[in-house]
Amino acid sequence: MYYFYSRVSTVGQNASRQTETFKTQPHFDSRNLFVDKIQGNVPFLERPEASKLFDAVTSSGGNATVVVDSISRMGRNLIDILQTIELFNKNGINLKSVKEGFETLIDGKVNPTARIVVSLMGSIAEMNRLQIKEAAQEGIQVAKALGKFKGRKVGSTQSDDRLLERHNIVTKKLKKGLSVRDIVDVTGRSSATVVKVKKVLVKRGELEAPMV
């Protein structure tokens, strides 16, 4: 099965150029086209149409290919793109980028060329992450020296509302009946986070307590 994913940043933008690109590809079917009108910095699985796409692909029984006109449609955050590619690989989903001209899987196995490209992307992402972390630490030190940095109060905890807001995708998957392990694989969140969200939902009566 072939699925096609398009993203434009605003409602006012038109995805027709991407659609025209898809029409040049084998197996194009508009019924399998998913279009998000959302900013690229929103994680892939937190986008409405992308989430529907992933559910459809993982329910198709395997041998599925998701086609994008450019890898940038998967996200502006390189780390998120890499996590999504890894998630696709774990679920046997092939990602084909028309512009970059590569597919992540060949006959169900990781494409060596794609592995090199992804590895290079990962190295760049890690370097950027470290640079951002160092800059943040330097900023904190300067703020402390100026007496402007207070940080989090000792013993403070994240509110339940804030936890559910930050991990809305986990909430949706839990309510669909997915296991903690499956949700970790699907969303990339840690098992500790998923368990925390589950406890809050059980406490609020939005999820049944597990059988003892």
N, C-alpha and C positions, 0 to 999 in steps of 0.2 A: 504493500500500500504506500502511496505517496501523499504527503500532506504538505501544504504550502503556508508559510507564515510571513506576514507583512506587518510592519509597524511604521506609523508616522507619528510625529511628536504632538500634533494638535488636531482637534476636530476639524479645523479649517483646511488642513492639508489633505491632498488627494493621494491615494495609494495606487492610482491607475498605472503609473510608470512601473511599479514593482509587479503589478498584475500582468502587464504586457510582457515583462521579462519571463514570468512564469509560463505564459502561453507558448513560449518558444521551447519549453522543456517537455520531455516525454511524460505521459501519464497525467498531464494537468487536468484537474477536475475542479470546477468552481465550488462544488459541494464540500471539498476538502480544503478550502481556503479559509484561513483565520486571520483577521485583520484587527490589530490593536491600534487605537488612537490614544497614545499615552507617552509620557516622557521616557526616554531611554534609560534614565537612572533608576527606574523602578525595576526591582529584580524580576527576572523572567517569569517565575512561577507565581508572582503576585499580580501579574497582569491578567485581566479577565479572560481574553481570548487565548492567551498562551496557556493558561491553566486548563481551559477546555480542550485545547489541542493536546496537551500532555495526557489528560484523562482519556481522550479518544485513541491516541497512539498506544498507550499502555494497555488498552482494552482490545486492541486489534489482533492480538495473538502473535506479535513479532514480525520480523522482516519489514519494518517500516522505515521510510526515509522522510525526514523533514527538510524541505527546501526553503532557503532564504536567498534573497538576491545579494545580500552582503552580510558578513559575520557581524557587522556593527548593528544589525537589526536585533541581535540577541541582547544587546545592552551596551551602555557607554562605559560601564565599570568592567574593566578587564577581568578582575577576579570573579565577578558574577558570571561572565561569559564562560570562563574556564570551568567553574563549578557546574554550570549547566551542561557543558560538553561532557564532563565526567559523569554526570547523572544520566545523560543520554547513553553513554557507553555502557554503564552498568545495566541499563534496561534494554540493551541491544538495539538502540535507536540510531540510525545513521543520519548524520547532519551533513547536508550538501549546501555549500555556498557557491552560488553561480559566479559572483564577481571574483572571489579569491581562487576559484577553480579547484577546490578539493572536497573530498568526502572523508568523514572521520572513520567510517568502517567500510571494509571490502570483504564481501562474503562472510559477514558477521565478525570479522577480526579487525583489530585496530590498524588503520592505514599508516604505514611507517612514515610516509611523507607528512601526513596530518599530525602524527605524533611529534615530529620535529618542529613543525609550525607551532603547535600548542605548547611545546616545551619552551620555545623562544618567547612566546607570549607570556608564559608563566614566569620566566626569569625577569622579564620587564615589569610584570605586575608586582613581583616580590621586591624588586629594587624600588619601585614607586611607593610600595607600602612602607618600606623601611625609611625612605626619605620623608614621607608624611609623618611617620611616628617620631622621627628625630626632630622634625620641625615643631611638632606638637609639644614634645618634651622641653625643647628650648623655650617655646612660648610660655609654658607653665612655670619654668624657672624664672623667667623675666617677670611674670605676673606675681609670683611669690615674693620676689625681691621688692616689687612695688607695693606689696600688700594688697593686691587685687584678686588673688586666687584663694578661694576658700575650699573648693573641692566639695566632695560629697560628705555630708554629716556622718560621723561614726555611728554605725548601727542602723542607718537608714536603709529602707528596702523599697523595691519597685512595687508600685501599687498594682492590684489585680487588673484594674482597667487598663493601665499602661502596658502590662504584660500581654494581655489579649490583643491590644491595639497593635503592638509591635510584631506579634506573631499571628496575624489574622489567618494566614495560609495554613498554619498548624491547626488552628481551631476548626477550619473547614474540613480538613482531612480527618481529624478526630471524630467530628460529627458524622462523617461518611462511614465510620467504622474501621478505618485503617489502623493497623497495629503501630506501636511506637517505632519498631524497627523499620516498617515500611515507610513511615512518615519521615524518619531520619534519612532514608535513601532518596525519597522523592523531593524533600525540601532542602536537604543539606544542613538542617538545624541539628544541634547536639541532642543526644537522648535526654540529657538533664533538662534542657529547655522544654522538650516535648512533654516530659513527665510533669514539669511545673505547670504548664498550660492545662494538662489533663486534670490535675488536682484542683485547679481553680474552677474548671467547668463542672467537675463532680460536686464541689462545694456549693456551687450556684444552682445545682439541680439541672444543668443543661446537658449533662452526660451521666449515664448510669454508672454507679460505683461498681468496680470489678468484683466478681464473685470470689468469696473467700473459700 
